[in-house]
Amino acid sequence: MTDRCSAASCQGPYGGGAGPGECGDPARFEVARHLRTPLRVCPVHLGPSLLLADGVLWPPGITLVR
């Protein structure tokens, strides 16, 4: 089980770390990935992360983060 913090920020669009493309909005979803930490994203970046992030499972494992 992962640590779910309501103050976590979006790692979108691809979860590459704290780069200049990091969103900063509150994360609402957690996307499961193969051999990687789950990717936390906001509603805007959920779709792009499913299509473009590394290691996303298919069918995707999506969890609501409160």
All heavy atoms as TSV, in Angstrom:
chain	resi	resn	atom	element	x	y	z
A	1	MET	N	N	0.846	-1.177	0.000
A	1	MET	CA	C	0.000	0.000	0.000
A	1	MET	C	C	0.889	1.236	0.000
A	1	MET	O	O	1.910	1.295	0.661
A	1	MET	CB	C	-0.904	-0.019	1.212
A	1	MET	CG	C	-1.842	1.143	1.276
A	1	MET	SD	S	-3.227	0.719	2.319
A	1	MET	CE	C	-4.528	1.307	1.331
A	2	THR	N	N	0.485	2.232	-0.744
A	2	THR	CA	C	1.289	3.441	-0.860
A	2	THR	C	C	0.838	4.475	0.160
A	2	THR	O	O	-0.273	4.444	0.660
A	2	THR	CB	C	1.168	4.038	-2.273
A	2	THR	OG1	O	-0.199	4.323	-2.514
A	2	THR	CG2	C	1.703	3.076	-3.315
A	3	ASP	N	N	1.716	5.405	0.427
A	3	ASP	CA	C	1.418	6.506	1.330
A	3	ASP	C	C	0.559	7.517	0.591
A	3	ASP	O	O	0.958	8.047	-0.423
A	3	ASP	CB	C	2.729	7.149	1.793
A	3	ASP	CG	C	2.481	8.348	2.674
A	3	ASP	OD1	O	1.705	8.236	3.615
A	3	ASP	OD2	O	3.093	9.400	2.412
A	4	ARG	N	N	-0.639	7.761	1.082
A	4	ARG	CA	C	-1.544	8.686	0.409
A	4	ARG	C	C	-1.666	9.968	1.220
A	4	ARG	O	O	-2.267	9.985	2.265
A	4	ARG	CB	C	-2.909	8.039	0.225
A	4	ARG	CG	C	-2.834	6.927	-0.775
A	4	ARG	CD	C	-4.227	6.515	-1.190
A	4	ARG	NE	N	-4.138	5.674	-2.352
A	4	ARG	CZ	C	-4.029	4.361	-2.314
A	4	ARG	NH1	N	-3.990	3.733	-1.171
A	4	ARG	NH2	N	-3.948	3.671	-3.427
A	5	CYS	N	N	-1.104	11.024	0.700
A	5	CYS	CA	C	-1.118	12.326	1.357
A	5	CYS	C	C	-1.998	13.264	0.542
A	5	CYS	O	O	-1.806	13.404	-0.663
A	5	CYS	CB	C	0.300	12.870	1.458
A	5	CYS	SG	S	0.391	14.529	2.134
A	6	SER	N	N	-2.959	13.912	1.173
A	6	SER	CA	C	-3.867	14.790	0.446
A	6	SER	C	C	-3.152	16.015	-0.118
A	6	SER	O	O	-3.667	16.674	-1.008
A	6	SER	CB	C	-5.015	15.224	1.351
A	6	SER	OG	O	-4.521	15.929	2.456
A	7	ALA	N	N	-1.959	16.332	0.375
A	7	ALA	CA	C	-1.232	17.503	-0.096
A	7	ALA	C	C	-0.290	17.172	-1.251
A	7	ALA	O	O	0.455	18.027	-1.692
A	7	ALA	CB	C	-0.442	18.109	1.055
A	8	ALA	N	N	-0.305	15.931	-1.754
A	8	ALA	CA	C	0.585	15.549	-2.848
A	8	ALA	C	C	0.235	16.345	-4.098
A	8	ALA	O	O	-0.930	16.566	-4.404
A	8	ALA	CB	C	0.470	14.064	-3.122
A	9	SER	N	N	1.268	16.765	-4.835
A	9	SER	CA	C	1.018	17.525	-6.053
A	9	SER	C	C	1.149	16.634	-7.278
A	9	SER	O	O	1.771	15.574	-7.235
A	9	SER	CB	C	1.973	18.711	-6.147
A	9	SER	OG	O	3.294	18.269	-6.196
A	10	CYS	N	N	0.577	17.084	-8.361
A	10	CYS	CA	C	0.554	16.341	-9.618
A	10	CYS	C	C	1.965	16.142	-10.144
A	10	CYS	O	O	2.782	17.064	-10.133
A	10	CYS	CB	C	-0.289	17.107	-10.639
A	10	CYS	SG	S	-0.353	16.336	-12.265
A	11	GLN	N	N	2.245	14.949	-10.619
A	11	GLN	CA	C	3.535	14.627	-11.219
A	11	GLN	C	C	3.437	14.635	-12.736
A	11	GLN	O	O	4.318	14.135	-13.412
A	11	GLN	CB	C	4.002	13.248	-10.741
A	11	GLN	CG	C	4.233	13.180	-9.262
A	11	GLN	CD	C	4.483	11.760	-8.795
A	11	GLN	OE1	O	3.931	10.812	-9.336
A	11	GLN	NE2	N	5.311	11.624	-7.785
A	12	GLY	N	N	2.372	15.204	-13.243
A	12	GLY	CA	C	2.103	15.180	-14.680
A	12	GLY	C	C	2.961	16.132	-15.468
A	12	GLY	O	O	3.600	17.010	-14.914
A	13	PRO	N	N	2.988	15.934	-16.768
A	13	PRO	CA	C	2.181	14.947	-17.439
A	13	PRO	C	C	2.779	13.546	-17.479
A	13	PRO	O	O	2.061	12.588	-17.702
A	13	PRO	CB	C	2.031	15.488	-18.853
A	13	PRO	CG	C	3.220	16.324	-19.072
A	13	PRO	CD	C	3.595	16.861	-17.726
A	14	TYR	N	N	4.073	13.363	-17.248
A	14	TYR	CA	C	4.642	12.028	-17.432
A	14	TYR	C	C	5.350	11.469	-16.207
A	14	TYR	O	O	5.886	10.387	-16.261
A	14	TYR	CB	C	5.618	12.018	-18.611
A	14	TYR	CG	C	5.061	12.718	-19.805
A	14	TYR	CD1	C	5.701	13.823	-20.335
A	14	TYR	CD2	C	3.878	12.297	-20.375
A	14	TYR	CE1	C	5.179	14.485	-21.424
A	14	TYR	CE2	C	3.343	12.962	-21.457
A	14	TYR	CZ	C	4.001	14.053	-21.985
A	14	TYR	OH	O	3.469	14.713	-23.046
A	15	GLY	N	N	5.413	12.195	-15.124
A	15	GLY	CA	C	6.037	11.684	-13.911
A	15	GLY	C	C	7.540	11.627	-13.967
A	15	GLY	O	O	8.152	10.795	-13.333
A	16	GLY	N	N	8.153	12.522	-14.705
A	16	GLY	CA	C	9.594	12.514	-14.877
A	16	GLY	C	C	10.362	13.140	-13.730
A	16	GLY	O	O	11.567	13.288	-13.806
A	17	GLY	N	N	9.716	13.538	-12.668
A	17	GLY	CA	C	10.416	14.156	-11.545
A	17	GLY	C	C	10.053	15.622	-11.415
A	17	GLY	O	O	9.096	16.101	-11.998
A	18	ALA	N	N	10.847	16.332	-10.665
A	18	ALA	CA	C	10.563	17.744	-10.379
A	18	ALA	C	C	11.163	18.643	-11.452
A	18	ALA	O	O	11.955	19.518	-11.175
A	18	ALA	CB	C	11.091	18.114	-9.003
A	19	GLY	N	N	10.787	18.429	-12.676
A	19	GLY	CA	C	11.282	19.229	-13.786
A	19	GLY	C	C	10.390	20.422	-14.040
A	19	GLY	O	O	9.393	20.631	-13.355
A	20	PRO	N	N	10.721	21.201	-15.052
A	20	PRO	CA	C	9.934	22.392	-15.351
A	20	PRO	C	C	8.523	22.084	-15.829
A	20	PRO	O	O	7.664	22.929	-15.798
A	20	PRO	CB	C	10.736	23.076	-16.462
A	20	PRO	CG	C	11.605	22.025	-17.028
A	20	PRO	CD	C	11.856	21.026	-15.928
A	21	GLY	N	N	8.239	20.828	-16.241
A	21	GLY	CA	C	6.908	20.472	-16.707
A	21	GLY	C	C	5.983	20.011	-15.607
A	21	GLY	O	O	4.849	19.641	-15.877
A	22	GLU	N	N	6.453	20.013	-14.354
A	22	GLU	CA	C	5.603	19.537	-13.263
A	22	GLU	C	C	4.437	20.488	-13.055
A	22	GLU	O	O	4.585	21.689	-13.019
A	22	GLU	CB	C	6.407	19.395	-11.983
A	22	GLU	CG	C	5.628	18.691	-10.913
A	22	GLU	CD	C	6.502	18.152	-9.813
A	22	GLU	OE1	O	7.700	18.023	-9.997
A	22	GLU	OE2	O	5.947	17.879	-8.754
A	23	CYS	N	N	3.255	19.924	-12.909
A	23	CYS	CA	C	2.007	20.690	-12.844
A	23	CYS	C	C	1.877	21.471	-11.538
A	23	CYS	O	O	1.650	22.665	-11.557
A	23	CYS	CB	C	0.840	19.730	-13.030
A	23	CYS	SG	S	-0.785	20.454	-12.832
A	24	GLY	N	N	1.946	20.787	-10.403
A	24	GLY	CA	C	1.798	21.458	-9.119
A	24	GLY	C	C	0.385	21.468	-8.567
A	24	GLY	O	O	0.181	21.818	-7.413
A	25	ASP	N	N	-0.620	21.130	-9.375
A	25	ASP	CA	C	-1.996	21.030	-8.881
A	25	ASP	C	C	-2.111	19.827	-7.950
A	25	ASP	O	O	-1.300	18.908	-8.026
A	25	ASP	CB	C	-2.982	20.858	-10.045
A	25	ASP	CG	C	-3.175	22.140	-10.837
A	25	ASP	OD1	O	-2.777	23.213	-10.336
A	25	ASP	OD2	O	-3.706	22.064	-11.952
A	26	PRO	N	N	-3.125	19.791	-7.090
A	26	PRO	CA	C	-3.294	18.633	-6.202
A	26	PRO	C	C	-3.557	17.358	-7.000
A	26	PRO	O	O	-4.336	17.360	-7.945
A	26	PRO	CB	C	-4.508	18.985	-5.345
A	26	PRO	CG	C	-4.754	20.427	-5.553
A	26	PRO	CD	C	-4.115	20.825	-6.836
A	27	ALA	N	N	-2.906	16.283	-6.613
A	27	ALA	CA	C	-3.106	14.986	-7.266
A	27	ALA	C	C	-4.425	14.391	-6.800
A	27	ALA	O	O	-4.724	14.385	-5.606
A	27	ALA	CB	C	-1.957	14.056	-6.928
A	28	ARG	N	N	-5.214	13.899	-7.718
A	28	ARG	CA	C	-6.498	13.275	-7.403
A	28	ARG	C	C	-6.530	11.800	-7.774
A	28	ARG	O	O	-7.381	11.070	-7.320
A	28	ARG	CB	C	-7.636	13.989	-8.137
A	28	ARG	CG	C	-7.808	15.418	-7.729
A	28	ARG	CD	C	-8.294	15.503	-6.293
A	28	ARG	NE	N	-8.404	16.892	-5.888
A	28	ARG	CZ	C	-8.004	17.349	-4.725
A	28	ARG	NH1	N	-7.464	16.545	-3.848
A	28	ARG	NH2	N	-8.118	18.608	-4.431
A	29	PHE	N	N	-5.579	11.372	-8.623
A	29	PHE	CA	C	-5.532	9.989	-9.071
A	29	PHE	C	C	-4.129	9.436	-8.930
A	29	PHE	O	O	-3.158	10.175	-9.006
A	29	PHE	CB	C	-5.962	9.873	-10.544
A	29	PHE	CG	C	-7.343	10.376	-10.807
A	29	PHE	CD1	C	-7.554	11.647	-11.300
A	29	PHE	CD2	C	-8.445	9.573	-10.544
A	29	PHE	CE1	C	-8.827	12.119	-11.534
A	29	PHE	CE2	C	-9.731	10.039	-10.769
A	29	PHE	CZ	C	-9.922	11.315	-11.270
A	30	GLU	N	N	-4.051	8.128	-8.730
A	30	GLU	CA	C	-2.777	7.428	-8.671
A	30	GLU	C	C	-2.826	6.326	-9.731
A	30	GLU	O	O	-3.743	5.502	-9.730
A	30	GLU	CB	C	-2.585	6.836	-7.279
A	30	GLU	CG	C	-1.226	6.244	-7.052
A	30	GLU	CD	C	-1.059	5.832	-5.604
A	30	GLU	OE1	O	-1.509	4.727	-5.264
A	30	GLU	OE2	O	-0.500	6.628	-4.828
A	31	VAL	N	N	-1.866	6.343	-10.651
A	31	VAL	CA	C	-1.824	5.395	-11.755
A	31	VAL	C	C	-0.737	4.362	-11.457
A	31	VAL	O	O	0.424	4.718	-11.240
A	31	VAL	CB	C	-1.520	6.123	-13.085
A	31	VAL	CG1	C	-1.433	5.139	-14.236
A	31	VAL	CG2	C	-2.577	7.187	-13.367
A	32	ALA	N	N	-1.116	3.084	-11.441
A	32	ALA	CA	C	-0.166	1.998	-11.173
A	32	ALA	C	C	0.769	1.832	-12.359
A	32	ALA	O	O	0.359	1.944	-13.517
A	32	ALA	CB	C	-0.922	0.699	-10.913
A	33	ARG	N	N	2.063	1.562	-12.051
A	33	ARG	CA	C	3.057	1.354	-13.106
A	33	ARG	C	C	3.898	0.127	-12.776
A	33	ARG	O	O	4.131	-0.188	-11.618
A	33	ARG	CB	C	3.966	2.572	-13.249
A	33	ARG	CG	C	3.205	3.825	-13.599
A	33	ARG	CD	C	4.064	4.971	-14.012
A	33	ARG	NE	N	4.924	5.436	-12.930
A	33	ARG	CZ	C	5.908	6.308	-13.119
A	33	ARG	NH1	N	6.153	6.801	-14.304
A	33	ARG	NH2	N	6.645	6.694	-12.113
A	34	HIS	N	N	4.359	-0.559	-13.806
A	34	HIS	CA	C	5.167	-1.762	-13.653
A	34	HIS	C	C	6.604	-1.395	-13.264
A	34	HIS	O	O	7.275	-0.640	-13.974
A	34	HIS	CB	C	5.168	-2.545	-14.964
A	34	HIS	CG	C	5.974	-3.794	-14.920
A	34	HIS	ND1	N	5.605	-4.871	-14.148
A	34	HIS	CD2	C	7.130	-4.122	-15.516
A	34	HIS	CE1	C	6.506	-5.825	-14.288
A	34	HIS	NE2	N	7.435	-5.390	-15.112
A	35	LEU	N	N	7.049	-1.929	-12.126
A	35	LEU	CA	C	8.413	-1.725	-11.608
A	35	LEU	C	C	8.782	-0.261	-11.412
A	35	LEU	O	O	9.942	0.124	-11.515
A	35	LEU	CB	C	9.438	-2.407	-12.520
A	35	LEU	CG	C	9.298	-3.924	-12.665
A	35	LEU	CD1	C	10.313	-4.443	-13.655
A	35	LEU	CD2	C	9.438	-4.622	-11.328
A	36	ARG	N	N	7.804	0.570	-11.153
A	36	ARG	CA	C	8.023	1.998	-10.866
A	36	ARG	C	C	7.046	2.421	-9.777
A	36	ARG	O	O	6.031	1.779	-9.558
A	36	ARG	CB	C	7.784	2.842	-12.117
A	36	ARG	CG	C	8.829	2.652	-13.180
A	36	ARG	CD	C	8.463	3.435	-14.427
A	36	ARG	NE	N	9.508	3.411	-15.410
A	36	ARG	CZ	C	9.725	2.411	-16.246
A	36	ARG	NH1	N	8.975	1.342	-16.194
A	36	ARG	NH2	N	10.698	2.473	-17.128
A	37	THR	N	N	7.339	3.522	-9.138
A	37	THR	CA	C	6.401	4.038	-8.142
A	37	THR	C	C	5.140	4.514	-8.849
A	37	THR	O	O	5.193	4.945	-10.010
A	37	THR	CB	C	7.017	5.214	-7.361
A	37	THR	OG1	O	7.372	6.240	-8.276
A	37	THR	CG2	C	8.226	4.777	-6.563
A	38	PRO	N	N	3.989	4.429	-8.183
A	38	PRO	CA	C	2.745	4.916	-8.802
A	38	PRO	C	C	2.861	6.393	-9.145
A	38	PRO	O	O	3.565	7.162	-8.486
A	38	PRO	CB	C	1.692	4.695	-7.726
A	38	PRO	CG	C	2.274	3.670	-6.824
A	38	PRO	CD	C	3.758	3.865	-6.869
A	39	LEU	N	N	2.176	6.780	-10.179
A	39	LEU	CA	C	2.208	8.150	-10.671
A	39	LEU	C	C	0.968	8.884	-10.179
A	39	LEU	O	O	-0.157	8.462	-10.437
A	39	LEU	CB	C	2.237	8.128	-12.202
A	39	LEU	CG	C	2.330	9.445	-12.935
A	39	LEU	CD1	C	3.599	10.187	-12.543
A	39	LEU	CD2	C	2.300	9.190	-14.434
A	40	ARG	N	N	1.153	9.975	-9.458
A	40	ARG	CA	C	0.038	10.772	-8.940
A	40	ARG	C	C	-0.208	11.947	-9.867
A	40	ARG	O	O	0.713	12.704	-10.154
A	40	ARG	CB	C	0.345	11.274	-7.541
A	40	ARG	CG	C	0.402	10.156	-6.552
A	40	ARG	CD	C	0.782	10.665	-5.200
A	40	ARG	NE	N	0.722	9.575	-4.261
A	40	ARG	CZ	C	0.323	9.717	-3.009
A	40	ARG	NH1	N	-0.018	10.893	-2.556
A	40	ARG	NH2	N	0.279	8.671	-2.214
A	41	VAL	N	N	-1.454	12.060	-10.332
A	41	VAL	CA	C	-1.781	13.088	-11.312
A	41	VAL	C	C	-3.100	13.775	-10.993
A	41	VAL	O	O	-3.956	13.222	-10.307
A	41	VAL	CB	C	-1.849	12.501	-12.738
A	41	VAL	CG1	C	-0.484	12.055	-13.210
A	41	VAL	CG2	C	-2.835	11.368	-12.830
A	42	CYS	N	N	-3.256	14.975	-11.536
A	42	CYS	CA	C	-4.511	15.718	-11.429
A	42	CYS	C	C	-5.439	15.254	-12.552
A	42	CYS	O	O	-5.008	14.540	-13.463
A	42	CYS	CB	C	-4.238	17.220	-11.524
A	42	CYS	SG	S	-3.660	17.765	-13.144
A	43	PRO	N	N	-6.718	15.656	-12.537
A	43	PRO	CA	C	-7.642	15.237	-13.597
A	43	PRO	C	C	-7.202	15.650	-15.003
A	43	PRO	O	O	-7.428	14.917	-15.962
A	43	PRO	CB	C	-8.957	15.919	-13.220
A	43	PRO	CG	C	-8.881	16.093	-11.744
A	43	PRO	CD	C	-7.424	16.370	-11.459
A	44	VAL	N	N	-6.552	16.784	-15.138
A	44	VAL	CA	C	-6.105	17.261	-16.453
A	44	VAL	C	C	-5.033	16.348	-17.039
A	44	VAL	O	O	-5.005	16.100	-18.243
A	44	VAL	CB	C	-5.575	18.714	-16.344
A	44	VAL	CG1	C	-4.928	19.164	-17.634
A	44	VAL	CG2	C	-6.700	19.648	-15.943
A	45	HIS	N	N	-4.150	15.829	-16.205
A	45	HIS	CA	C	-3.039	15.014	-16.691
A	45	HIS	C	C	-3.276	13.507	-16.609
A	45	HIS	O	O	-2.385	12.721	-16.919
A	45	HIS	CB	C	-1.761	15.381	-15.937
A	45	HIS	CG	C	-1.271	16.735	-16.301
A	45	HIS	ND1	N	-1.167	17.751	-15.386
A	45	HIS	CD2	C	-0.899	17.242	-17.500
A	45	HIS	CE1	C	-0.725	18.837	-16.014
A	45	HIS	NE2	N	-0.564	18.554	-17.293
A	46	LEU	N	N	-4.479	13.093	-16.203
A	46	LEU	CA	C	-4.771	11.662	-16.130
A	46	LEU	C	C	-4.679	11.002	-17.510
A	46	LEU	O	O	-4.002	9.999	-17.682
A	46	LEU	CB	C	-6.148	11.426	-15.516
A	46	LEU	CG	C	-6.587	9.966	-15.423
A	46	LEU	CD1	C	-5.614	9.160	-14.567
A	46	LEU	CD2	C	-7.995	9.870	-14.861
A	47	GLY	N	N	-5.336	11.566	-18.503
A	47	GLY	CA	C	-5.316	11.004	-19.858
A	47	GLY	C	C	-3.922	10.941	-20.459
A	47	GLY	O	O	-3.480	9.877	-20.909
A	48	PRO	N	N	-3.182	12.067	-20.475
A	48	PRO	CA	C	-1.829	12.020	-21.030
A	48	PRO	C	C	-0.907	11.043	-20.305
A	48	PRO	O	O	-0.078	10.384	-20.933
A	48	PRO	CB	C	-1.324	13.460	-20.873
A	48	PRO	CG	C	-2.551	14.290	-20.865
A	48	PRO	CD	C	-3.592	13.447	-20.178
A	49	SER	N	N	-1.069	10.915	-18.993
A	49	SER	CA	C	-0.197	9.988	-18.261
A	49	SER	C	C	-0.507	8.545	-18.629
A	49	SER	O	O	0.394	7.712	-18.717
A	49	SER	CB	C	-0.322	10.192	-16.752
A	49	SER	OG	O	-1.600	9.807	-16.292
A	50	LEU	N	N	-1.783	8.213	-18.879
A	50	LEU	CA	C	-2.142	6.859	-19.287
A	50	LEU	C	C	-1.553	6.518	-20.647
A	50	LEU	O	O	-1.157	5.385	-20.907
A	50	LEU	CB	C	-3.662	6.690	-19.334
A	50	LEU	CG	C	-4.386	6.751	-18.000
A	50	LEU	CD1	C	-5.883	6.670	-18.217
A	50	LEU	CD2	C	-3.907	5.660	-17.063
A	51	LEU	N	N	-1.484	7.486	-21.531
A	51	LEU	CA	C	-0.989	7.250	-22.883
A	51	LEU	C	C	0.529	7.331	-22.998
A	51	LEU	O	O	1.121	6.617	-23.812
A	51	LEU	CB	C	-1.613	8.270	-23.844
A	51	LEU	CG	C	-3.126	8.163	-24.034
A	51	LEU	CD1	C	-3.630	9.325	-24.868
A	51	LEU	CD2	C	-3.483	6.842	-24.680
A	52	LEU	N	N	1.181	8.185	-22.208
A	52	LEU	CA	C	2.582	8.500	-22.468
A	52	LEU	C	C	3.575	8.174	-21.351
A	52	LEU	O	O	4.780	8.171	-21.601
A	52	LEU	CB	C	2.706	9.988	-22.823
A	52	LEU	CG	C	1.872	10.417	-24.039
A	52	LEU	CD1	C	1.854	11.925	-24.164
A	52	LEU	CD2	C	2.384	9.779	-25.311
A	53	ALA	N	N	3.119	7.928	-20.147
A	53	ALA	CA	C	4.045	7.655	-19.043
A	53	ALA	C	C	4.655	6.260	-19.175
A	53	ALA	O	O	4.032	5.342	-19.717
A	53	ALA	CB	C	3.334	7.796	-17.699
A	54	ASP	N	N	5.865	6.097	-18.674
A	54	ASP	CA	C	6.562	4.810	-18.717
A	54	ASP	C	C	5.948	3.814	-17.756
A	54	ASP	O	O	5.630	4.156	-16.620
A	54	ASP	CB	C	8.032	4.988	-18.347
A	54	ASP	CG	C	8.818	5.724	-19.406
A	54	ASP	OD1	O	8.406	5.680	-20.581
A	54	ASP	OD2	O	9.842	6.332	-19.058
A	55	GLY	N	N	5.796	2.576	-18.195
A	55	GLY	CA	C	5.407	1.471	-17.329
A	55	GLY	C	C	3.960	1.406	-16.894
A	55	GLY	O	O	3.632	0.655	-15.983
A	56	VAL	N	N	3.067	2.168	-17.519
A	56	VAL	CA	C	1.659	2.141	-17.125
A	56	VAL	C	C	1.067	0.781	-17.499
A	56	VAL	O	O	1.262	0.287	-18.605
A	56	VAL	CB	C	0.864	3.275	-17.809
A	56	VAL	CG1	C	-0.624	3.161	-17.531
A	56	VAL	CG2	C	1.370	4.621	-17.324
A	57	LEU	N	N	0.361	0.176	-16.556
A	57	LEU	CA	C	-0.262	-1.119	-16.786
A	57	LEU	C	C	-1.463	-0.978	-17.714
A	57	LEU	O	O	-2.105	0.069	-17.751
A	57	LEU	CB	C	-0.720	-1.709	-15.449
A	57	LEU	CG	C	0.349	-1.892	-14.379
A	57	LEU	CD1	C	-0.294	-2.352	-13.086
A	57	LEU	CD2	C	1.392	-2.888	-14.840
A	58	TRP	N	N	-1.750	-2.050	-18.458
A	58	TRP	CA	C	-2.947	-2.033	-19.299
A	58	TRP	C	C	-3.693	-3.331	-19.129
A	58	TRP	O	O	-3.101	-4.387	-19.311
A	58	TRP	CB	C	-2.581	-1.818	-20.770
A	58	TRP	CG	C	-3.773	-1.318	-21.512
A	58	TRP	CD1	C	-4.598	-2.035	-22.305
A	58	TRP	CD2	C	-4.308	0.003	-21.481
A	58	TRP	NE1	N	-5.606	-1.246	-22.781
A	58	TRP	CE2	C	-5.450	0.018	-22.290
A	58	TRP	CE3	C	-3.934	1.190	-20.832
A	58	TRP	CZ2	C	-6.231	1.155	-22.485
A	58	TRP	CZ3	C	-4.711	2.313	-21.026
A	58	TRP	CH2	C	-5.828	2.281	-21.846
A	59	PRO	N	N	-4.966	-3.325	-18.753
A	59	PRO	CA	C	-5.751	-2.134	-18.479
A	59	PRO	C	C	-5.187	-1.379	-17.280
A	59	PRO	O	O	-4.601	-1.987	-16.378
A	59	PRO	CB	C	-7.148	-2.665	-18.192
A	59	PRO	CG	C	-6.988	-4.105	-17.857
A	59	PRO	CD	C	-5.731	-4.549	-18.513
A	60	PRO	N	N	-5.348	-0.073	-17.279
A	60	PRO	CA	C	-4.717	0.751	-16.244
A	60	PRO	C	C	-5.320	0.517	-14.863
A	60	PRO	O	O	-6.505	0.267	-14.724
A	60	PRO	CB	C	-4.976	2.188	-16.706
A	60	PRO	CG	C	-6.126	2.109	-17.629
A	60	PRO	CD	C	-6.089	0.739	-18.246
A	61	GLY	N	N	-4.458	0.602	-13.862
A	61	GLY	CA	C	-4.894	0.553	-12.469
A	61	GLY	C	C	-4.933	1.983	-11.944
A	61	GLY	O	O	-3.897	2.590	-11.724
A	62	ILE	N	N	-6.143	2.511	-11.783
A	62	ILE	CA	C	-6.311	3.913	-11.357
A	62	ILE	C	C	-7.009	3.915	-10.001
A	62	ILE	O	O	-8.046	3.291	-9.828
A	62	ILE	CB	C	-7.152	4.706	-12.362
A	62	ILE	CG1	C	-6.513	4.642	-13.745
A	62	ILE	CG2	C	-7.309	6.153	-11.899
A	62	ILE	CD1	C	-7.397	5.185	-14.845
A	63	THR	N	N	-6.419	4.651	-9.052
A	63	THR	CA	C	-6.980	4.776	-7.720
A	63	THR	C	C	-7.272	6.237	-7.429
A	63	THR	O	O	-6.467	7.108	-7.775
A	63	THR	CB	C	-5.977	4.251	-6.671
A	63	THR	OG1	O	-5.596	2.923	-7.022
A	63	THR	CG2	C	-6.581	4.253	-5.284
A	64	LEU	N	N	-8.415	6.507	-6.807
A	64	LEU	CA	C	-8.754	7.864	-6.409
A	64	LEU	C	C	-7.999	8.211	-5.137
A	64	LEU	O	O	-8.022	7.467	-4.159
A	64	LEU	CB	C	-10.262	7.987	-6.178
A	64	LEU	CG	C	-10.804	9.343	-5.753
A	64	LEU	CD1	C	-10.574	10.373	-6.851
A	64	LEU	CD2	C	-12.279	9.244	-5.441
A	65	VAL	N	N	-7.310	9.354	-5.140
A	65	VAL	CA	C	-6.566	9.835	-3.978
A	65	VAL	C	C	-7.364	11.002	-3.404
A	65	VAL	O	O	-7.710	11.931	-4.109
A	65	VAL	CB	C	-5.157	10.324	-4.380
A	65	VAL	CG1	C	-4.427	10.886	-3.173
A	65	VAL	CG2	C	-4.373	9.198	-5.001
A	66	ARG	N	N	-7.645	10.945	-2.126
A	66	ARG	CA	C	-8.450	12.012	-1.511
A	66	ARG	C	C	-7.614	13.013	-0.801
A	66	ARG	O	O	-6.652	12.871	-0.260
A	66	ARG	CB	C	-9.470	11.413	-0.569
A	66	ARG	CG	C	-10.432	10.582	-1.341
A	66	ARG	CD	C	-11.589	10.174	-0.469
A	66	ARG	NE	N	-12.444	9.326	-1.263
A	66	ARG	CZ	C	-13.654	9.662	-1.652
A	66	ARG	NH1	N	-14.150	10.829	-1.334
A	66	ARG	NH2	N	-14.366	8.852	-2.360
